């Protein structure tokens, strides 16, 4: 075992790669050319990791345009370390910036970024790649840590450990266990929440009805792999797109709480005057919430601020760019909007007087419940109604006349930054993350055009909103119903849960994260690791930051959104990586790190 100071990074996917880039950037200033062992632990390839591995189907796309993906810092990022620019995915790959790259293309970019970051390290740093799984961490607070690896007789010794493990598999909850047992008893197919590219889709029968619960991005991947992935193809384009089946497809009956897919990606740039953000939910409001004694409640204390902030973004854009659709002077509206309490009758009356067309008003509750109260006389009427809804969404999201929608997207990004600052006092409920994704992280427009073509071909059938699923023990079938078609049921011998597992430590299949949870590392009610927002150190059960353990990513309270960073947008994740890299290097430089290894655990 090397006597040199050592860092163990568990997780070598995009987040681990980003941290490595920041370690390389900050090392000359903070650590110099002293010897250092850097251990990267991940069973998947460094750079792309599991989700972006290059071996997966090229039919699967990224959910971002190539111009909107970067792994490099710029002057908009809040950094203490140096800004080291680099190419976007589009620039690196030499592809159309408005295209949606394949997952393998992104994986190749990430691998190149990893190799570039590793190549930037001086010869005094030795990098060790361990293509295996970390099982647990042991060791005293004031001594070197032990990181136990699958298949290794002896643990790695680490002065500091950083967890950047990304999304993980999860044990099924009670409902999923019961559905799996029901399926086994009746020889049915049940696929619980999983990463779609890793699901056993060969078990999904051709030509038979399949119930699908979930209408987000996991469903889009499922749709692709069970149609084009089974030999189907598209002909034509735009509204004339036609799907030609291979005969190997199932019939996908899809529904969810909302009953509609995520909103399409916006198909234009937000040109002209942009809303000055933040305005009603910025540093001042966040600081006030942090100073407040007692718990911070998302719905009571934060959601009203978010609502008003997003409204501000929407109406600022509407008045500045489309003034002919407003009925008040901007100065009068701005003053009244500022003084009106959030989410109240006074604000609603102001908006109604200032914006004559209801289609130009922002109603977040209506957006969250687009089909509430709508009933259809038949299943065929429901199919046409959903096709009309998706078509209207595509039209609106590609029409600059509705550019306030793009301003709301900018507002959502601003809001997310403040929620990261609130992370040590607040655990936003799962609804918020779903709502954010529904508005801001929907599929590319071409995917929704494919969905429409599949619907017209009868390969996809819409169930509607507020879907309930039952296990009919007597008949040995799954049954689904929707509020849109009262009293009608759809039956199938297969059920697919089209969503990824929630990042909770209570149910995670990661032995490392599960061990941390069971030994009492501090977690939120929602099952996330609580970390110090200052530098990313893990908090122990008594609230003290662990001096030698750090964590970044979706399993922590400082998760920075699910997508990659767009250039020149502040890069919250980049800033977090920089802070943690600098903290790690400073600790190695300023303290005695080569303490005796622990004698146990």
BELUR-V868358 format. One record per backbone hydrogen bond with DSSP energy under -0.5 kcal/mol. CO is the residue of the C=O (numbers start at 0). NH is the residue of the N-H. E is the energy in kcal/mol with one decimal. If there is no record, write none. Layout:
co: {CO CO}
nh: {NH NH}
e: {E E}
This chain:
co: {4 5 5 6 6 7 7 8 8 9 11 12 13 14 15 16 17 18 19 20 21 22 23 25 26 26 30 35 35 36 36 37 38 38 39 39 40 44 45 47 49 52 56 59 63 64 65 65 65 67 68 69 73 76 81 83 86 87 88 89 89 95 96 98 98 100 101 102 103 104 105 106 107 108 109 110 111 112 113 114 115 117 121 123 123 124 125 127 127 128 129 129 132 133 135 137 139 143 144 145 145 146 147 147 148 155 157 159 160 161 161 162 168 172 173 174 175 176 177 178 179 180 181 182 182 183 187 188 189 190 193 194 194 195 198 199 200 202 204 207 208 209 210 211 211 212 214 215 216 217 218 219 220 221 223 223 226 226 227 232 234 236 237 241 242 243 248 249 250 250 251 251 252 253 253 254 255 256 268 274 281 282 283 284 285 286 287 294 296 296 297 297 301 301 302 303 304 305 306 307 308 309 310 311 312 313 314 315 316 316 317 321 322 328 329 330 331 332 333 334 335 340 343 344 345 346 347 348 349 350 353 353 355 356 357 360 362 363 364 366 368 370 377 378 379 380 381 382 383 384 385 386 387 388 389 390 391 392 393 394 395 396 397 398 399 401 402 402 403 404 405 406 407 408 409 410 411 412 413 414 415 416 417 419 421 421 424 425 428 428 429 430 431 432 433 434 435 436 437 442 443 443 444 445 446 447 448 449 450 451 452 453 453 454 458 460 463 464 464 467 469 469 470 471 471 476 477 478 479 480 481 482 483 484 489 491 492 493 494 495 495 496 497 498 501 503 506 508 509 510 511 512 513 514 515 516 521 523 526 527 528 528 529 530 531 531 535 536 537 538 539 543 545 547 548 549 552 554 555 564 565 569 570 571 572 573 574 575 576 577 578 579 580 581 582 583 584 585 586 590 592 595}
nh: {36 158 159 8 38 9 161 10 40 163 46 16 17 18 19 20 21 22 23 24 25 26 27 29 30 31 33 37 125 6 38 127 8 40 41 129 10 48 47 51 52 55 59 102 100 67 68 88 89 69 88 564 76 78 83 72 70 91 92 93 94 98 66 65 100 61 105 106 107 108 109 110 111 112 113 114 115 116 117 118 119 120 124 35 125 126 37 39 129 130 41 131 149 511 147 145 142 597 157 137 147 155 134 135 151 146 144 7 549 9 163 551 508 176 177 178 179 180 181 182 183 184 185 186 187 186 189 494 191 496 195 197 198 198 200 202 203 204 207 250 492 252 495 213 254 497 261 219 220 221 222 223 224 225 226 228 229 231 230 243 241 239 240 234 244 232 206 251 209 252 253 460 211 462 463 213 466 465 270 276 285 286 287 288 289 290 291 296 300 301 301 302 304 305 306 307 308 309 310 311 312 313 314 315 316 317 318 319 320 321 321 324 325 332 333 334 335 336 337 338 339 343 347 348 349 350 351 352 353 354 326 355 357 359 360 362 366 367 368 369 371 373 381 382 383 384 385 386 387 388 389 390 391 392 393 394 395 396 397 397 398 266 399 401 402 404 405 406 407 408 409 410 411 412 413 414 415 416 417 418 419 420 421 422 424 425 295 427 431 432 433 434 435 436 437 438 439 440 262 264 446 447 448 449 450 451 452 453 454 455 456 458 459 457 251 253 255 482 483 480 471 478 472 475 476 471 491 469 489 467 484 485 375 487 479 477 188 210 190 212 497 498 215 193 503 507 170 510 513 514 515 516 517 518 520 519 529 526 504 523 530 556 538 532 534 535 550 531 545 521 542 539 548 160 537 162 555 528 558 69 568 77 574 575 576 577 578 579 580 581 582 583 584 585 586 587 588 589 590 592 594 143}
e: {-2.8 -1.7 -1.3 -0.5 -3.1 -0.6 -2.7 -0.9 -2.7 -3.0 -3.4 -2.7 -2.3 -2.2 -2.3 -2.3 -1.7 -2.4 -2.5 -1.9 -2.2 -1.7 -0.5 -2.3 -2.7 -2.1 -0.9 -0.5 -2.7 -2.4 -0.5 -3.0 -3.4 -0.5 -0.6 -3.2 -2.4 -2.6 -0.8 -1.5 -1.1 -1.1 -1.4 -2.6 -0.5 -1.7 -1.1 -0.5 -1.5 -0.5 -2.4 -0.6 -1.7 -1.1 -0.5 -0.6 -0.5 -2.7 -2.7 -1.6 -1.5 -1.6 -2.5 -2.3 -0.7 -3.5 -1.9 -2.6 -2.2 -2.0 -2.6 -2.2 -2.0 -2.4 -2.5 -2.4 -2.5 -2.6 -2.8 -2.4 -1.1 -1.2 -1.9 -1.9 -0.5 -0.6 -3.1 -3.0 -0.5 -0.6 -2.5 -2.0 -2.9 -0.7 -2.5 -2.6 -1.4 -0.6 -2.8 -2.5 -0.6 -2.7 -3.5 -0.9 -1.7 -2.6 -3.6 -2.3 -2.7 -2.7 -0.6 -2.9 -2.9 -2.4 -2.3 -2.3 -2.3 -2.3 -2.3 -2.5 -2.2 -2.2 -1.7 -0.5 -2.9 -0.7 -0.5 -2.3 -0.6 -2.7 -0.6 -2.5 -0.6 -1.4 -2.0 -1.5 -1.5 -0.6 -0.7 -2.5 -0.7 -3.2 -3.0 -0.7 -2.0 -1.6 -0.9 -1.4 -1.9 -2.1 -3.2 -2.2 -2.5 -2.0 -1.1 -2.5 -1.5 -2.2 -1.9 -3.5 -3.1 -2.0 -1.5 -2.8 -0.7 -1.8 -3.1 -0.6 -2.7 -0.7 -0.8 -3.5 -3.1 -3.1 -0.7 -2.8 -1.2 -2.1 -1.6 -0.8 -2.5 -2.9 -1.9 -2.0 -2.3 -1.8 -1.1 -0.5 -2.8 -0.9 -1.5 -3.1 -0.6 -2.2 -2.9 -2.0 -2.2 -2.8 -2.1 -2.3 -2.2 -2.3 -2.9 -2.4 -1.6 -2.1 -2.8 -2.1 -2.4 -0.5 -2.2 -2.1 -1.9 -2.4 -3.5 -1.9 -2.2 -3.1 -2.3 -1.7 -1.7 -1.0 -1.9 -2.4 -1.9 -2.3 -2.2 -2.0 -2.0 -2.4 -2.9 -0.5 -0.6 -2.3 -1.6 -0.6 -2.1 -1.9 -1.2 -0.6 -1.2 -2.0 -1.8 -2.0 -2.1 -2.5 -2.5 -2.2 -2.4 -2.0 -2.6 -2.3 -2.5 -2.2 -2.5 -2.4 -2.5 -2.7 -0.7 -0.8 -1.5 -2.9 -0.6 -2.5 -1.8 -2.3 -0.6 -1.7 -2.0 -1.7 -1.9 -2.1 -2.4 -1.8 -1.9 -2.6 -2.3 -1.4 -1.3 -2.1 -1.9 -1.3 -1.5 -1.3 -2.2 -1.4 -0.9 -0.5 -1.0 -1.1 -2.0 -2.8 -2.9 -2.1 -2.4 -2.0 -3.1 -2.2 -2.0 -2.5 -1.1 -1.2 -1.9 -1.9 -2.2 -2.2 -2.0 -2.6 -2.2 -2.5 -1.7 -2.0 -1.3 -1.3 -2.8 -2.5 -1.2 -1.5 -0.5 -2.1 -0.7 -2.5 -1.2 -2.0 -1.3 -2.7 -2.1 -3.2 -2.6 -2.5 -1.3 -0.5 -2.5 -2.0 -2.3 -2.6 -2.3 -2.5 -2.4 -2.5 -0.9 -1.8 -0.5 -1.2 -2.1 -0.7 -4.4 -0.7 -2.7 -2.1 -2.0 -2.2 -2.6 -2.0 -2.3 -1.1 -2.3 -1.7 -2.4 -2.1 -0.6 -1.7 -2.4 -0.5 -0.7 -3.3 -2.5 -3.1 -3.8 -1.7 -2.4 -3.0 -0.6 -2.6 -2.3 -2.3 -1.8 -3.1 -1.0 -1.7 -0.9 -0.7 -2.2 -2.3 -2.8 -2.3 -2.3 -2.5 -2.6 -2.4 -2.3 -2.6 -2.4 -2.4 -2.3 -2.1 -1.9 -2.6 -1.5 -0.8 -1.9 -0.6}
